[in-house]
């Protein structure tokens, strides 16, 4: 997929692969809850801000907020799928965390971004922690 597309919000949709991805992924689990409106608003704000800097394919919220087991002070774990040439992971993660901090000040929701390049998503065995990507695919909710 070479053209830049806006990624629509699919609140409540479990993820096994992204459009343009050849990954077989993991069989999605049924969703029995929605993401709370405050989390959705904070994550959408974060994604809008970073979309100005990165060629995003999509994003997945995972962890306690995706499972519906979060506490009020829980962070929102967000895997951000990126297209194109790999940038340095730590540099990218820290730059995204800087934006996430601004969103925390605006919304009170802490976001923990995890940059993942599309080729890593398609071939999780090439990622530093393939089990993490499989867990994200299994429990995540596509944004």
C-alpha positions in Angstrom: 0.0 0.0 0.0 2.0 3.0 -1.2 -0.6 5.7 -0.9 -1.1 7.6 2.4 -4.6 6.9 3.8 -6.4 8.2 6.8 -7.0 5.4 9.2 -10.6 5.4 10.3 -11.7 4.7 13.9 -13.1 1.2 14.4 -13.9 1.4 18.1 -14.4 -2.1 19.5 -13.1 -4.0 16.5 -10.5 -6.7 17.5 -7.5 -6.8 15.3 -5.7 -9.6 13.5 -4.2 -7.7 10.6 -4.3 -4.2 9.0 -5.3 -3.2 5.5 -2.3 -3.6 3.3 -0.8 -6.2 5.6 -0.3 -9.8 4.5 -0.2 -11.0 8.1 -2.3 -14.0 9.0 -2.5 -12.6 12.6 -4.4 -14.2 15.4 -8.1 -15.1 15.5 -9.8 -12.1 17.1 -11.7 -12.4 20.3 -15.2 -11.0 20.6 -15.5 -7.6 22.2 -17.8 -7.3 25.2 -17.1 -3.6 26.0 -16.2 -0.3 24.4 -13.2 1.9 25.1 -14.3 4.5 27.6 -14.9 7.9 26.0 -12.1 9.7 27.9 -9.5 7.1 26.7 -10.8 7.3 23.2 -10.6 11.1 23.2 -7.1 11.1 24.6 -5.8 8.5 22.1 -7.4 10.2 19.2 -5.8 13.5 20.2 -2.4 11.7 20.5 -2.8 10.0 17.1 -3.8 13.3 15.4 -0.7 15.0 16.7 1.8 12.2 15.7 0.2 11.7 12.3 1.7 15.0 11.4 5.2 13.5 11.9 4.8 9.8 11.0 3.4 7.8 8.1 0.9 5.8 10.2 -0.9 2.7 8.9 -3.0 2.4 12.1 -3.0 2.0 15.8 -4.1 -0.6 18.3 -5.0 0.0 22.0 -4.0 -3.0 24.1 -3.5 -3.9 27.7 -5.9 -3.2 30.5 -7.8 -0.5 28.7 -8.5 -2.8 25.8 -9.5 -5.6 28.2 -11.7 -3.3 30.2 -9.8 -4.0 33.4 -8.1 -0.7 33.8 -8.1 1.6 36.9 -8.6 5.4 36.6 -4.8 5.8 36.8 -3.9 3.1 34.3 -2.1 4.2 31.1 -3.4 3.6 27.6 -1.0 1.3 25.8 -1.1 2.1 22.1 0.8 0.3 19.3 1.4 2.7 16.5 1.9 0.9 13.1 4.2 2.8 10.8 4.9 2.5 7.1 8.2 3.1 5.4 11.8 3.1 6.4 12.6 2.1 9.9 13.7 5.0 12.2 15.6 4.3 15.3 13.1 2.6 17.7 14.2 4.5 20.9 14.3 7.9 19.2 10.9 7.3 17.8 9.4 6.0 21.0 10.8 9.0 23.0 9.5 11.5 20.4 6.1 9.8 20.7 6.3 9.8 24.5 6.9 13.6 24.4 3.7 14.1 22.5 1.9 11.6 24.9 3.0 13.8 27.8 1.4 16.9 26.2 -1.8 14.8 25.8 -1.6 13.7 29.5 -1.5 17.4 30.5 -4.6 18.1 28.3 -6.7 15.0 29.2 -5.3 13.4 32.3 -4.8 10.1 30.4 -1.3 8.7 30.2 -0.5 7.1 26.9 2.3 4.6 26.4 3.1 4.5 22.7 4.8 1.5 21.1 6.1 2.2 17.5 5.9 -0.9 15.3 6.8 -0.9 11.6 4.4 -2.7 9.3 7.0 -5.2 8.1 7.5 -6.2 11.8 3.7 -6.6 12.2 3.5 -8.8 9.1 6.5 -10.8 10.3 6.5 -10.8 14.1 9.4 -13.2 14.3 11.6 -10.3 13.2 10.5 -8.1 16.1 12.5 -8.0 19.3 9.5 -9.4 21.2 7.3 -11.4 18.9 5.1 -12.6 21.8 4.2 -9.0 22.6 3.0 -8.5 19.0 0.9 -11.7 19.2 -0.7 -10.5 22.4 -1.5 -7.1 20.9 -3.1 -8.9 17.9 -5.1 -11.2 20.3 -6.4 -8.6 22.8 -6.0 -5.3 20.9 -8.7 -3.0 19.7 -8.0 -1.2 16.4 -8.3 2.6 16.4 
